[in-house]
């Protein structure tokens, strides 16, 4: 029964380990970066409170008061070092002697103080010893030393230690319980910290991957598109100077947006960027080959979407849609709210015969976009290619709350209308 009682109390010690991760000063000490006095004071307070609780929750067995108040002292020593261990041992010893077990007198206070100092010294000089399951052996040895010091001192002072010797199983249970409790605290708190660090590292890795995908898209756009745009500009300068000036402006706006915009942007800015791109493509294809239309409702213009969301879609529409047919064509960029989603369509419609198989891999760009959407919105976004009469619709669906914030729900009556 005494083992069961100690096991229940150690469960609360594990809870203390979880709480210590949530408290910034204690978390700093667990990470080894807390040099501020308040961090060490927090460790001292936690240790004393747990020591008081462990002392009051003790049980008499075989003539020995079995308790785990030393767990609090060891925790304070591990978190705060030698001086905090000494202070926690002194205060915990005074509480134990004067409120729980007066028979030990100042000897009990001295033994607990030395126990805290020794544990703190080991934590400072040999941090690897108290960084995992090795803590059990260290804590067992320290607690055994405390009990041995008490017994030797009592014997030296001529006091009877027969009941302690007869109750050695109780002392062994106490020593093992203290060692196991200190180990559970260390392992639990370090495990939570490791999982949090892993989660942060995963988020950082995903962000870095998204940034690399975005940079790859920028680099992919720059060489071949700039070459075609400059050739188009050269051919236009003599025959239509006004159009050439407009193309220079469009090209300038296009590359300024590529270089200077953040990781996400208002949908209206993305549409303007796509229109600048299509203006240059329209000049390259020739008069009457490409018409561009936009259909954006006012409520979606400021929605924040990933950077260059529309770029691969309009590029695909030109290359595999209008540009791959002999006749004129239309590219329509539309955005609207459907239920709880923002729906963006890039639809290409083409007339005339198809010019054969178009070289290139638009699938790579679209796959990259799918991966970016998955990393950014998990399962809350998707990209679909839907056949329509005379062309293709590239549809992006994103949760409305993901692009405007949780407090702005769409107007259902307006959406239905």
C-alpha positions, 0 to 999 in steps of 0.5 A: 500500500505504501508503494501505491501511495508513493506512485500516486504522489509521483504522478503529481510530480509528473504534472509538476514537470508539465507545469514547469514547461509552461512557466517561462522562468522554469522553462528557461532553467530547463533549457539552461538559459535562465540567468536572471534571479527571478528564474532561480527564485521560481525554481526555489519556490516550486521546490519548496512547495513540492517539498512541503507537500511531499512531507505532509503526505508521508505515511508511517510504515515499520516505524519510519515516516516514509515521505518524498519531500526530498523530490522538491529539494532535488528539483529545485537543485536541478533547476537552480544549481548549488545555492538554490539547492542549499536554500531549498534544502534548508527551508524544506528541512526546517519545515519537515523538522518543525511541522512533521518529524521533530525527533530529528532536530537540526540534524534533519535540517543539516542533512536535507540542506547538504542533500540539496547542495550536493544535487545542485553541484552535480547538476552544475558540474555534470549536467548530463547526469541529470538530463534523462534516465541517468537521473535515477542513479544520481538521485538514488545515490544522493538520497542514500547519502542523506539517509546514511548521514542521518543514521551515522550522526544519530549513532555518533550522538548515542541515539538509538537507530534500531528502528531505522535498521529494522525498517530498512525496507521502508527506507529503501522504498523512500529512497527509490521513490524520491529517485524515481520522482526526480527522474519522472520530473526531468524526463517528463519536462525534457520530453515535452520540450523536445516535442515542442522544439520538434514542432517548431523545427517542422514549422520552420522547415515547412516555411523554408520549403515554401520559400524555396518553392516561391523562389523557384517559381520566380527564377522559373519565370524570369529567364524565358518570359523576359526573353520573350517579352524583350523580343516582343518589345523590340518588335513593337517599338517601331510599329506602335511606340505607344503600345511599346511604352505601355509594355515597358510599364507592364514589364516594370510593374511585373518584376517590381511585384516579383521582387518586392511583395511579401509572402502573401498579398491581397487578391486584388494585387495578385490579379493586377500582377496576372493582368500585367503578365497577360498584357505582355503575352497578349502583345506577343501573341498578336492583335485579337488573339487574347482577351482578358476579363476579371470578375472580382466581387468587392468582398474578396479583393482584400483577401490575403492569398499566397504570393504568386498564386495566379502566376502558374495558372495564367501561364498554363492558360496561355501556354496550353490554352489560347497559345496552343490554338490558331484562333482567338481566345479569352482568359477570365480570372474570377473570384467569389465566396461560396459558402465558407470558401473563397473560390478562384477560377482561371478559365481559358476559352480558345477557338480554332484548331489545336497546334499540336502537342505543346512542349513543356511541363506545366504539371510541375508548376501546378504540382508545386502550387498544390504543395504550397497550398497543402503546406500553408492550409493543410487540407483546407485548400485544393487546386483542381483542373476542370474541363469546360466547353472550349477550354479548361478551368483551373480552380483554387478553393481556400477556406474563407477564414484562412484568408480573412481571419476568424472574425469575418464570416461571409454574408450568406444572403449576399453570397446566395444572391 
